[in-house]
Amino acid sequence: RMLNFLKKIPLLKEIYRFVWRILCIMSSKVIISNYLKNNKIKKLHLGSGNHKINGWLNVDIEATSLVAYIDVTKKFSINNEMIDYIFSEHMIEHINHHDGLKMLNESFRILKYSGKIRISTPDLQFLVDLYLDKNNQLKNDYIKWTCKNYQLNEANVSEVINNFFSSWGHKFIYDKKTIESTLKKAGFTKIEFFKINESNNAELRNLENDTRLPENFLQLESLTVEATKL
């Protein structure tokens, strides 16, 4: 009998997680409503995961008691022209290009006029350069670190690039031209590229979580773009 009870424990854990997730999704309306009501400058952080930013409305497909639920491939539960700033870091590559455009269309809808979106995402050009540029020390350090950290069998650049495409749920890797054209398709203008944590706008500085990788690796991987709703 004890053995049969123990076998049920994993199922009980799954039921608990499911119920907790439903409760978090239900509470998301309250979190979003309270944030919009109590903040003069309204800033939305899409796909926050565990990297919650103070002063921002942190949302993710995995809702918690502090992170509201939003599926970026569906209509956002926010009214038109409510938000001043939107930020997303290394998230848009986890949905396909069609859904990426949906996300940008919804972002455009909820932004106020003159509102800005900032997106950091892996850069396809980085992967091309990683393969072609054999004499760059930082890139070689990145290859060695990736091979060791992810226990890649061949320990070479080809395996690193394949791992980058196939791991972590990546579905579409952008280059500058593609992210710019997709933003324009959604209606955005004044498109500018920056280094991580740098911006001409104080509200959009120091947002990227560069501590999650060794020094300079996140900058090496990323393209960071800002665009405006005019």
N, C-alpha and C positions, 0 to 999 in steps of 0.2 A: 504493500500500500504506500509506504514511504517513497519507494522508487517511482511509482505512478504519479505521486504528487510532485516529485522533483521534476519529472518530465514535463509537467504542466507549467513550471515556472517561466521558461522562455516565452510561452504563449501569453502568460499573464503580463510579462514585461511589454510585449508587443501591444496588448490591449491598452495598457497604461499609456504607452507612447502615443497610440492613436487617439485616445480620449484627450490627452494633454494637447496634442496638435489641434484638435477640433476646438478646444477651449481657447487656445491662443489665436486661432483664426477668427473666432467669434469676438474676441476682445480687441482685434485689430481696428475695428471701426471706432472704438472708443479712443485708442491710442492716436489714430490719425486725426480724429475730430478735436481732441484735446490739444494736440500739437498745433494744428491750424488756428485754433482759437487763441492760443497763448503765446504765439510768436509773431512778431511784426514782420521780420524777414523770414520767409519760409523756404527751407532748404531740404531737398529730398535726396536721400542716399539710397540708390537702387542696388540691390544685391549686397547688402552690408555684411552678411554672414556674421562672424564673431567680431568684426572690426567696426564697432559702433563709434560714431563720431559725435561728440558733444555739440548740442545746438542744432543737430540735423534730425530729420524724421528718417530713422533707419528702417528700411523695409527689405524683406527677403522672401523667397518662396518657402523657406523654412522658418515659420513664425515661432517666436518665443514670447515670454511675458514682457520683454522690452523691445522686441523687433516686430513690427507689424507685417502682416501678410500682403504681399503683392506678387502676382505672377506677371512678369514683364511681357509675356506673350499674349496676355489678355488685356481687356480694358481696365485701366487703373481706377480704383475706387476714390477718385479725387475729381472735383468739378473743374470746368474749364478755367484757365487763367488764374490759378490759385497760387502757383509756386514761383519763387524768384530765381532759385538755382537748383540744378540737378547734377548729381555726381554719380559716376559708376566706375569702379576699378576692377579690371580683369574679370568681367562678368559677361559682356556682350558676346565674347567668343564661345560661350557655353550654349548659345542658341544658334540656330541656322540663320542664314542671311535674310531669309524672308521674315522670320520672327524678329530679327534685329531691326528691320525697317518698321515693323509694327511697334516695337519699343520706342523708336525714335518718333514715330507719328504720335503716339500717346504722350511722350515727353513734350512735344511741340504743343499739343492740345492743352495740357495743364499749365504750361509756362505762361507767365504774364508777358506782355509785350516788353521788349528789351531784356527779358529773362535769358539766362545762359545755361548751357549744358556743358559739362566737362566729362570726357570719357578717356580712361586709360585702358589699353588693351594690348595684347602681344602684337608685335610688329612682324609681318611677313618678311620685310626686308632684313630684319635681324637674322632670321633663319637662313636666308640666302647668303648674307655676309659671313655667317658662322661657317658655312660650307666652303666659301671661296677664299676667305681671308685666313691664311694659315699662319701668319706672322704677327697676329695681334695677341698680346699677352693676356689681356682681360678676357678675350673670347676663348683662348686656350684654357685659362683658369676655369671659366664657366663650363667648358666641356668636361674637364677633369672632375670638377665638383659634381656635376650632374651624373656622370658615370658612377662615381663612388656613392653618391647619396641615393640613387635609384637602382643600384646594383645591376647596371647594364652589362650584359655578357661580353659584347664585342669591345666595349669601351672606346668607341670612335664617334666621329661627328655624325655619321649617317644614322647611327642608332640614337644619338641625342635628338636629332631632328624628327625621326620617326616617333620617338617617345613623346616629343612635344605635341605632335599632331594627335596621337592616339590616347594619351593619358589625360587624366583630370577632367574628362568630359568635354574637351574642346570639339567644337563643330565647325567653326569658320574663323580663319585667321585673316585679319585685315591688313592691307597696306595703306599708306597715306591716301593714295588716289581713290581707293574703294571706300574708305570711311568718309572721305570728303564728299564723294558723289552720293553716298547713301544719306548723309546729313542734308545735302541740298535737295534730294528727292523728298525728304520729310518736311521741307520748307525753311530750313535753317540757312542763315547767311553769316557773313563775317567770320569765316572759319580760320582758326589760327592754331598752330602747333607749338607745344611747350615741352620743356623737360619736366620730369615728375617733380611735384611739389613747388613748381614755379608757375606764376601767373601774373598778368597785369591787374588782376582783380583780387583784392585782399581776401574776399570770401572763398576764393578757390585755390588759395595757397596752402601748402603743407597738409594735403589731404591723403596722398598716396601712402600706403603702409609699407615703406621700404625696409622696415626691420625684419620682414618675414623671409628675406633672402640675404645672402652675404653682400657686403658693401659693393655698390655699383651694379649689381646683377639685375635689379628691377629696372633701372634706367636702360641697361643694355637690351632687355627684353621688350621694352614698352614703346608704344607711340601714344602720345597724349594730346588730345585735341579739344578745343573749345569752340562753341558755335552759339549764335545769338538768334533769338526770335524777334524779327523786326516787322 
